[in-house]
Amino acid sequence: MAIEWLTQNTQNNNEKGIWFTWIAAVQNTNEKHKFNVFINDVKRFEFISGNEENRKFNNPDGGILEFTTIELDQHKDAHGYMSLYTPKNWLKKGEPIKIKIVGEASGSNTWIIVYKADDVISYLQNLVKYETWLRAEIKYDGVNSHFNFIAPINYAGKKLESAIGSAKFIIKMKSNGEHAIGDITLKNIDARNLSFTVKDEKSELINLSTLDKDITKQKLLQKSLLINEIKITNEKTEVFCERIFKPHTVTNLLKLSKSNLGKGQLSLMNSSHQDIAWMDSPEKCVIERDTTLLTPLYNKAIEADPSYRFDVEDALMIKEFVQRHPDKKDGIKKLLNEGKISCGATFIQPYEEMYSGESLVRQFYFGKKWLKDEFNYHANVYWNVDVPGRLLQMPQIIKKSGVDYLMISRFEKGIYDWYSPDGSFVTTFSPGHYGDAFMPLHKNVYDAANYLAESSLYWEKYFTSNSDENVIPVLSDWDMSPAVDYSHVINNWESIIEIEDENENKISIELPKFKIQTAEEFLDQFVKSASDIPKIKGERPPVWLYIHGPSHYQALKA
């Protein structure tokens, strides 16, 4: 596998050489694999995989290739940027250079990602300008309060402005060789009950009303996110500050606040896509489904408050579970009828185009009817989020089976009234791909907030006014995943109430509040509040031609 691209035209303004920079990510691994790096079709470097935070590779001609880590993702893989220094004799004035990275084909899945972006330099310049950190340690010796500060080395020789209570100070930062340090002493004052602020030349760093309790707070500035944390021990009070450059997060939150969705609701639907046998044999998948998802889900839901919600895709999953745990059948009935869990209306999630009409009707017979007979539960949503094929008359079959809603994916994002030739329809939700929200919601809380704000704006077209009845779907779904607790994402989102502009003016923002719902609850509310739901009709031809082969045909005949 290889990646290849051309840079911008070189101007050769530097007599010795030119630096190039691009956004990249690398897998952190203990394995050592080579990636050959070619410049204008000449091999210049061997990039070796590993788990070092920062990496540097030198060429005998004076060339340099570096990778710098900015952050780790949920898999502990590194995201940051690569820098390439090309000596003058590698360049042709006025022409681009061609960069190619080639894996050594060693049978490993170790990877490098290069991102396409046209604002890398300006982004990194602003990153250096706005993103920083500061630590403060406060000790009270019974008479005086001592403040000691530590910051990145680039603060050496600079001054920070601070206010402690009503007193104002200038903190002169100096180098200790590795960091910049500074200090303040307040004589005859216990500062632990006072307010505490610190600013640098760009913006504020610390803004705390008191130092007397553990707290974590965040604040949105014009271009960045400010996080302040207090940790108190018997001996000292520690204040941790991180200012993170997140211009897109701030912009998207402001857009959402000003939109017709600002007063509305984020409807979080929590589910898990479960294949009968895609991951392994059917028997092993039953065991994994039980141990990873269903038993932990059952135990959590039984003890949870009435607001708990989870969508189970089909009746087979419930049937397998009660067969393995007959003592929990009454508990499942209780959870279904309390609304803590819901279940899809079919027995499985079929390849619709491979079955006869009678076979598809029997999906609801062994799904919806069985759920009614065994648990007195009315299933009103047909889940089939993975396979892409949809039949022309499937809405008619769904509707005549007493089901109003359809959950699909691998189809254009949106909510539609899908009509059959007889005029019947089902309201259909597609998130695009069923897993689109899962990974972004597992990133750090501020990247999750950016995803929520940006993706929510897509749904504004369904609503003509800003109302608290407007609802935005967020589907958390992934292959064989456990039930996920998103309380940290929700708490972070709902703590965002204002943004401060460059003149330190506070701008109040109103963001939609979270509510955890089943798919049926969300769609009930959406149908009532949306101003215009598009109408569609026809079939969705299957695009998985590699699957729909003789083996599937033989399996259906067997």
ABEGO torsion letter per residue (X at the ends): XBBBBBBBBBAGABAAEBBBBBBBBBBBBABBBBBBBBBGGBBABBBBBEABABBBBBBAAGBBBBBBBABBBAAGBBBBBBBBBBBAAABBBGBBBBBBBBBAGAGBABBBBBBBBAAAAAAAAAAAAABBBBBBBBBBAGABBBBBBBBBAAABGBBBBBBBEABBBBBBBBBAGABBBBBBBBBGBBAAABBBBBBBAABBABBBABAABBBBBBBBBAABBBBBBBBBBAABBBBBBBBBBBAAAAAAAAAAAABAAAABBBBBBBBBBBBAAAABBAAAAAAAAAAAAAAAAAAAAAABBAABBBBBABAAAAAAAAAABAAAAAAAAAAAAAGABBBBABABBBBAAABBAAAAAAAAAABAAAAAAAAGBBBABBBBAABABBBAAAAAAAAAAGBABBBBBGBBBEBBBBBBAAGBBBBBBBAGBAAAAAAAAABBAAAAAAAAAAAAAAAAAABABBBAABBBBBBBBBBGBBBBBAAAAAAAAAABABBBBAAGBBBBBBBBBBBBBBAAAAAAAAAAABABBBBBBEBBBBABAAABBAAAAAAAAX
